[in-house]
Amino acid sequence: MDLWTPAFCFAVVAFAMLAGEIVSSKTKGTVPQMLIVAIIFLIGFWTIFPKDILDIGHITPISQVVISFILIHVGTMFDIKSIKQEWKVVVVVLCAIVGIVAITIGVGTIFFGKEIGFTAAAPMTGGGMAALVMDQAARAAGKPELGILAMMIFIMHGFFGFPITAFILKKECQRLLVGFRANDQEVVTSAVKEDKEEKETPKKLIDRIPKQYQTPLFYIAQLALWATVAIILEELTGVNNAIIQVLLGITLSHFGLISTSPLVKSESGGILTMALLASFMGSFAFATPKMIATNALQIVVLMTVATIAIFICTVPIGKKLGYSSYMSIAIGLNCFLGFPFNYALTNEAIKGATNNEAEAAYLNSQLMSKMIIAGIVSVSIVSAVLAGIIAGAIF
């Protein structure tokens, strides 16, 4: 009898995610869930896990659908009025990218050679697509070892990004709550204004549907419909699907064509989010001990200097734009994260900071949109474009 049945594989994945959640809860977010899960999967793939455990457990197909649901859901949580001010996020994350590229190419070239320095630059700014572009270009040029380096950087991003981002977000949550709990005048005024605007805002079109029909399936159906529309728009425009889905959620919510936070109201967020986050662990199936040992020194050195570059480049510009040092660094660290990890880590930090619903809502309004937009800019857009340019130049 084969032990690794679909049900058993699903159970193993679920318990791995639960273990990470328990550790994160016990440490109040200091040790992030995804770091623990990544370690479990890495050790598991090196020992007893089948390489296709996620496929056997049917996690992969679920995640392929869920990613659209979550991105549209995230979009509905954005306020268009506040998004107009998020251009500052783009500036900060672009400064982080410039710093990462400059220091990675510089240090990499000096210590490891020009090819390694340039190969590492694009995936260092984030994104599996950037790593994939560099990997394919390196293999086509007969230099597969450089391709492995690019993929390893992408795979190992989390070991640097997860704990550092968790710590920074925890500090930012604490800073924000000090002002909120002290009834800072600006916070109170803003909250009163938002409450007044909410009361004056007409009921959304979608919310006029009778309450008896607003069941969990009602919200899932909404997400499924608009996820299909997002796929069609991607095929018609060629624009990255993640961007389309977030923008679609924002636009539909603004015009009342989708409920706010539909995933939460569908009462299925737990299992769907678990499937999505677990699916990203599949990358660790390719990280063999030998591969890690071969590239360990290069990866540690380059990621360390890239992290330093994020600190140096984001804090000064962030302060000029009105962000705290913690918020500026957190925005820049999206180069090591991207969606859904930035989403998960932000939720973890908020959950660890407070159990109060009003405080959690305030923290979410201050953090989530910035983190998601920073991730889209760095991982979904800039890193992929950068990879295409660098790959064409050095291979």
Secondary structure per residue as TSV (DSSP state, phi and psi in degrees):
chain	resnum	aa	ss	phi	psi
A	1	M	-	360.0	130.7
A	2	D	-	-78.3	119.8
A	3	L	S	-65.6	-38.0
A	4	W	-	-82.9	67.2
A	5	T	-	-81.6	165.9
A	6	P	H	-54.5	-42.7
A	7	A	H	-65.5	-42.5
A	8	F	H	-67.8	-42.1
A	9	C	H	-61.6	-42.6
A	10	F	H	-61.8	-41.3
A	11	A	H	-63.7	-42.2
A	12	V	H	-61.1	-45.1
A	13	V	H	-63.0	-44.3
A	14	A	H	-61.6	-42.5
A	15	F	H	-70.5	-31.5
A	16	A	H	-64.3	-43.9
A	17	M	H	-65.4	-39.0
A	18	L	H	-64.6	-41.1
A	19	A	H	-60.0	-43.7
A	20	G	H	-63.2	-39.6
A	21	E	H	-65.2	-41.5
A	22	I	H	-64.1	-46.0
A	23	V	H	-62.3	-44.0
A	24	S	H	-61.1	-42.0
A	25	S	H	-65.7	-42.8
A	26	K	H	-64.5	-33.9
A	27	T	T	-96.7	6.2
A	28	K	T	54.5	41.7
A	29	G	T	86.3	-4.8
A	30	T	S	-63.3	-42.3
A	31	V	S	-103.2	106.3
A	32	P	-	-68.4	148.7
A	33	Q	H	-54.5	-45.6
A	34	M	H	-67.9	-25.5
A	35	L	H	-68.0	-44.6
A	36	I	H	-64.0	-44.0
A	37	V	H	-62.1	-41.6
A	38	A	H	-62.0	-41.1
A	39	I	H	-65.6	-43.4
A	40	I	H	-59.4	-46.3
A	41	F	H	-68.1	-39.2
A	42	L	H	-61.6	-48.8
A	43	I	H	-65.2	-39.4
A	44	G	H	-61.4	-44.0
A	45	F	H	-67.4	-27.5
A	46	W	H	-80.2	-15.6
A	47	T	T	-119.6	-83.1
A	48	I	T	-113.7	-15.6
A	49	F	-	-69.3	134.9
A	50	P	-	-68.6	145.7
A	51	K	T	-60.5	-26.3
A	52	D	T	-106.6	33.6
A	53	I	H	-57.4	-35.8
A	54	L	H	-71.3	-33.3
A	55	D	H	-72.5	-42.9
A	56	I	H	-61.6	-41.3
A	57	G	T	-80.6	5.0
A	58	H	T	60.8	25.4
A	59	I	H	-74.5	-41.3
A	60	T	H	-59.2	-51.6
A	61	P	H	-62.8	-34.6
A	62	I	H	-63.6	-43.9
A	63	S	H	-65.0	-32.1
A	64	Q	H	-64.8	-30.0
A	65	V	H	-84.3	-41.6
A	66	V	H	-64.3	-34.5
A	67	I	H	-59.2	-36.2
A	68	S	H	-67.6	-42.4
A	69	F	H	-58.4	-47.0
A	70	I	H	-68.7	-41.1
A	71	L	H	-65.8	-40.0
A	72	I	H	-66.1	-42.4
A	73	H	H	-57.9	-45.3
A	74	V	H	-61.1	-41.3
A	75	G	H	-59.1	-37.4
A	76	T	H	-67.7	-18.4
A	77	M	T	-84.7	-9.1
A	78	F	-	-85.6	142.9
A	79	D	-	-100.5	121.4
A	80	I	H	-56.5	-36.5
A	81	K	H	-62.9	-39.8
A	82	S	H	-77.6	-28.2
A	83	I	H	-66.1	-27.4
A	84	K	T	-59.2	-24.8
A	85	Q	T	-92.1	-3.9
A	86	E	T	-79.9	6.2
A	87	W	H	-60.3	-25.8
A	88	K	H	-63.1	-36.1
A	89	V	H	-60.7	-43.8
A	90	V	H	-61.0	-43.4
A	91	V	H	-61.3	-46.4
A	92	V	H	-63.9	-45.8
A	93	V	H	-69.6	-32.6
A	94	L	H	-66.9	-37.0
A	95	C	H	-62.9	-39.6
A	96	A	H	-63.0	-43.2
A	97	I	H	-63.5	-44.0
A	98	V	H	-59.7	-43.9
A	99	G	H	-64.5	-42.7
A	100	I	H	-62.0	-48.1
A	101	V	H	-62.4	-45.7
A	102	A	H	-62.3	-47.3
A	103	I	H	-75.6	-32.6
A	104	T	H	-67.6	-45.8
A	105	I	H	-65.2	-42.9
A	106	G	H	-64.8	-56.4
A	107	V	H	-67.8	-41.6
A	108	G	H	-61.6	-42.4
A	109	T	H	-66.5	-42.7
A	110	I	H	-65.0	-45.0
A	111	F	H	-94.8	-29.0
A	112	F	H	-124.5	-6.8
A	113	G	-	108.3	156.4
A	114	K	H	-60.0	-43.9
A	115	E	H	-62.9	-41.7
A	116	I	H	-68.6	-42.6
A	117	G	H	-58.6	-46.4
A	118	F	H	-74.4	-37.6
A	119	T	H	-63.2	-38.1
A	120	A	H	-75.7	-23.4
A	121	A	H	-59.4	-50.0
A	122	A	H	-67.4	-53.6
A	123	P	H	-64.0	-22.6
A	124	M	H	-65.8	-25.7
A	125	T	T	-84.3	-2.6
A	126	G	-	111.9	155.9
A	127	G	-	100.9	125.9
A	128	G	H	-64.6	-31.2
A	129	M	H	-64.7	-40.4
A	130	A	H	-62.9	-43.4
A	131	A	H	-63.9	-40.1
A	132	L	H	-65.1	-41.5
A	133	V	H	-61.0	-45.7
A	134	M	H	-67.1	-38.5
A	135	D	H	-62.8	-46.9
A	136	Q	H	-64.9	-40.6
A	137	A	H	-66.1	-40.3
A	138	A	H	-66.9	-41.8
A	139	R	H	-66.1	-39.8
A	140	A	H	-64.2	-28.8
A	141	A	T	-88.4	3.9
A	142	G	T	76.4	26.0
A	143	K	-	-128.8	64.9
A	144	P	H	-61.0	-25.2
A	145	E	H	-64.2	-31.1
A	146	L	H	-72.9	-34.0
A	147	G	H	-65.0	-40.2
A	148	I	H	-63.4	-40.0
A	149	L	H	-58.8	-45.2
A	150	A	H	-61.6	-45.2
A	151	M	H	-67.1	-37.2
A	152	M	H	-66.4	-36.9
A	153	I	H	-61.9	-44.3
A	154	F	H	-62.1	-45.4
A	155	I	H	-64.9	-39.2
A	156	M	H	-88.2	-3.4
A	157	H	H	-50.7	-42.3
A	158	G	H	-61.4	-33.0
A	159	F	H	-66.4	-26.5
A	160	F	H	-92.2	-48.4
A	161	G	H	-68.0	-41.8
A	162	F	H	-61.1	-58.1
A	163	P	H	-66.6	-38.2
A	164	I	H	-66.7	-45.7
A	165	T	H	-64.7	-40.3
A	166	A	H	-59.3	-43.3
A	167	F	H	-66.0	-45.9
A	168	I	H	-63.9	-44.4
A	169	L	H	-65.7	-36.0
A	170	K	H	-60.6	-45.0
A	171	K	H	-65.2	-39.2
A	172	E	H	-67.8	-38.7
A	173	C	H	-61.7	-43.3
A	174	Q	H	-62.3	-42.1
A	175	R	H	-63.1	-45.3
A	176	L	H	-65.6	-38.1
A	177	L	H	-69.6	-28.5
A	178	V	H	-59.0	-46.9
A	179	G	H	-67.3	-41.0
A	180	F	H	-65.3	-45.3
A	181	R	H	-72.7	-25.9
A	182	A	T	-84.5	5.9
A	183	N	T	55.3	45.7
A	184	D	-	-48.9	132.5
A	185	Q	H	-57.1	-39.9
A	186	E	H	-66.7	-39.8
A	187	V	H	-66.1	-45.5
A	188	V	H	-63.3	-46.0
A	189	T	H	-58.8	-44.1
A	190	S	H	-63.1	-42.9
A	191	A	H	-65.1	-41.7
A	192	V	H	-63.9	-42.1
A	193	K	H	-62.7	-45.4
A	194	E	H	-64.4	-38.9
A	195	D	H	-64.9	-40.6
A	196	K	H	-64.9	-43.5
A	197	E	H	-63.8	-37.6
A	198	E	H	-64.2	-40.0
A	199	K	H	-69.0	-32.4
A	200	E	H	-82.6	-15.8
A	201	T	S	-73.3	128.7
A	202	P	-	-61.1	153.8
A	203	K	-	-61.4	138.2
A	204	K	-	-63.9	150.0
A	205	L	T	-56.7	-44.8
A	206	I	G	-66.1	-28.3
A	207	D	G	-80.3	-6.1
A	208	R	G	-82.0	-7.9
A	209	I	S	-66.6	136.5
A	210	P	-	-49.8	141.4
A	211	K	G	-57.3	-34.7
A	212	Q	G	-65.1	-18.0
A	213	Y	G	-96.0	-7.1
A	214	Q	-	-86.9	67.2
A	215	T	-	-94.2	171.2
A	216	P	H	-53.0	-38.0
A	217	L	H	-66.2	-29.7
A	218	F	H	-60.6	-42.4
A	219	Y	H	-76.4	-36.1
A	220	I	H	-64.6	-39.8
A	221	A	H	-62.1	-39.9
A	222	Q	H	-59.1	-49.3
A	223	L	H	-63.5	-40.4
A	224	A	H	-64.7	-41.8
A	225	L	H	-61.3	-50.7
A	226	W	H	-75.8	-25.3
A	227	A	H	-64.8	-37.6
A	228	T	H	-65.4	-41.7
A	229	V	H	-62.2	-38.7
A	230	A	H	-63.3	-38.4
A	231	I	H	-64.3	-42.1
A	232	I	H	-63.1	-43.4
A	233	L	H	-64.4	-37.5
A	234	E	H	-62.6	-43.4
A	235	E	H	-66.3	-34.4
A	236	L	H	-77.4	-35.9
A	237	T	H	-103.1	-27.2
A	238	G	-	79.4	3.5
A	239	V	-	-76.4	144.4
A	240	N	-	-51.7	132.8
A	241	N	H	-61.8	-34.9
A	242	A	H	-61.6	-40.5
A	243	I	H	-65.8	-45.4
A	244	I	H	-59.9	-44.3
A	245	Q	H	-65.1	-43.7
A	246	V	H	-64.9	-46.3
A	247	L	H	-63.4	-36.7
A	248	L	H	-64.7	-43.9
A	249	G	H	-61.3	-42.0
A	250	I	H	-62.6	-49.2
A	251	T	H	-66.1	-47.3
A	252	L	H	-62.5	-40.0
A	253	S	H	-66.1	-40.2
A	254	H	H	-61.3	-39.4
A	255	F	T	-93.8	7.1
A	256	G	T	75.4	23.5
A	257	L	S	-97.8	-2.2
A	258	I	S	-147.6	149.1
A	259	S	-	-71.1	152.3
A	260	T	S	-74.4	136.9
A	261	S	S	50.4	54.5
A	262	P	H	-64.0	-29.9
A	263	L	H	-66.0	-39.3
A	264	V	H	-64.5	-44.3
A	265	K	H	-70.3	-20.1
A	266	S	T	-76.3	-11.1
A	267	E	T	60.0	24.9
A	268	S	-	-124.3	8.9
A	269	G	H	-58.5	-36.2
A	270	G	H	-61.0	-55.3
A	271	I	H	-70.4	-34.7
A	272	L	H	-70.3	-43.5
A	273	T	H	-64.9	-39.1
A	274	M	H	-58.8	-45.3
A	275	A	H	-62.9	-41.5
A	276	L	H	-65.9	-50.3
A	277	L	H	-65.0	-39.0
A	278	A	H	-66.1	-32.8
A	279	S	H	-61.9	-29.3
A	280	F	G	-73.7	-14.0
A	281	M	G	-73.6	-12.4
A	282	G	G	-59.3	-25.6
A	283	S	G	-60.5	-31.0
A	284	F	G	-71.4	-11.5
A	285	A	G	-64.0	-23.1
A	286	F	G	-95.8	-5.6
A	287	A	-	-91.3	87.0
A	288	T	-	-77.9	156.0
A	289	P	H	-56.1	-40.2
A	290	K	H	-63.8	-41.9
A	291	M	H	-62.9	-43.1
A	292	I	H	-66.6	-41.9
A	293	A	H	-62.4	-40.7
A	294	T	H	-63.8	-40.5
A	295	N	H	-103.2	2.2
A	296	A	H	-56.5	-51.1
A	297	L	H	-61.2	-49.0
A	298	Q	H	-59.4	-45.0
A	299	I	H	-65.3	-45.2
A	300	V	H	-62.8	-46.2
A	301	V	H	-62.4	-49.4
A	302	L	H	-67.8	-39.0
A	303	M	H	-69.9	-33.8
A	304	T	H	-64.5	-48.0
A	305	V	H	-69.3	-32.0
A	306	A	H	-66.5	-38.9
A	307	T	H	-64.7	-42.4
A	308	I	H	-61.2	-40.6
A	309	A	H	-61.4	-38.8
A	310	I	H	-61.5	-45.1
A	311	F	H	-61.0	-47.9
A	312	I	H	-67.0	-39.2
A	313	C	H	-86.5	-24.4
A	314	T	H	-91.9	-35.3
A	315	V	H	-62.3	-50.7
A	316	P	H	-61.4	-47.1
A	317	I	H	-68.9	-35.7
A	318	G	H	-62.7	-42.7
A	319	K	H	-63.0	-38.9
A	320	K	H	-64.5	-28.8
A	321	L	T	-93.2	2.1
A	322	G	T	95.5	11.2
A	323	Y	-	-96.3	151.9
A	324	S	-	-73.3	166.8
A	325	S	H	-61.3	-41.7
A	326	Y	H	-63.0	-44.3
A	327	M	H	-65.4	-40.4
A	328	S	H	-61.7	-45.7
A	329	I	H	-65.5	-42.2
A	330	A	H	-59.8	-39.9
A	331	I	H	-62.3	-46.5
A	332	G	H	-65.3	-33.4
A	333	L	G	-68.9	-9.2
A	334	N	G	-62.4	-19.0
A	335	C	G	-61.8	-25.0
A	336	F	G	-97.6	0.6
A	337	L	-	-122.7	-80.7
A	338	G	-	76.3	173.8
A	339	F	T	-79.7	140.2
A	340	P	T	-96.5	5.6
A	341	F	H	-67.2	-38.8
A	342	N	H	-64.1	-37.9
A	343	Y	H	-62.6	-47.2
A	344	A	H	-66.4	-44.0
A	345	L	H	-67.2	-36.8
A	346	T	H	-65.8	-44.2
A	347	N	H	-61.9	-41.0
A	348	E	H	-60.5	-45.8
A	349	A	H	-63.1	-42.1
A	350	I	H	-65.3	-44.7
A	351	K	H	-62.2	-38.1
A	352	G	H	-75.0	-21.6
A	353	A	H	-85.4	-31.1
A	354	T	-	-159.1	152.0
A	355	N	-	-107.2	-0.7
A	356	N	-	-81.4	127.8
A	357	E	H	-63.1	-41.7
A	358	A	H	-66.6	-41.7
A	359	E	H	-65.9	-41.5
A	360	A	H	-62.6	-41.0
A	361	A	H	-64.1	-39.3
A	362	Y	H	-65.2	-46.2
A	363	L	H	-61.6	-41.4
A	364	N	H	-60.7	-41.6
A	365	S	H	-67.3	-28.6
A	366	Q	H	-85.6	-25.2
A	367	L	H	-110.8	-44.8
A	368	M	H	-61.3	-49.0
A	369	S	H	-62.4	-38.2
A	370	K	H	-64.6	-43.9
A	371	M	H	-67.4	-42.6
A	372	I	H	-67.0	-45.0
A	373	I	H	-63.6	-42.1
A	374	A	H	-61.1	-40.4
A	375	G	H	-65.5	-40.7
A	376	I	I	-64.7	-44.1
A	377	V	I	-63.7	-47.9
A	378	S	I	-76.2	-51.0
A	379	V	I	-84.6	-45.5
A	380	S	I	-82.3	-25.7
A	381	I	I	-114.4	-69.7
A	382	V	I	-64.3	-45.0
A	383	S	H	-64.1	-37.9
A	384	A	H	-67.3	-42.6
A	385	V	H	-64.3	-43.3
A	386	L	H	-62.0	-40.8
A	387	A	H	-61.8	-42.3
A	388	G	H	-61.3	-40.1
A	389	I	H	-68.3	-48.7
A	390	I	H	-66.3	-42.7
A	391	A	H	-59.6	-40.5
A	392	G	H	-68.9	-24.9
A	393	A	H	-85.9	-34.9
A	394	I	H	-106.9	-14.0
A	395	F	-	-112.9	360.0
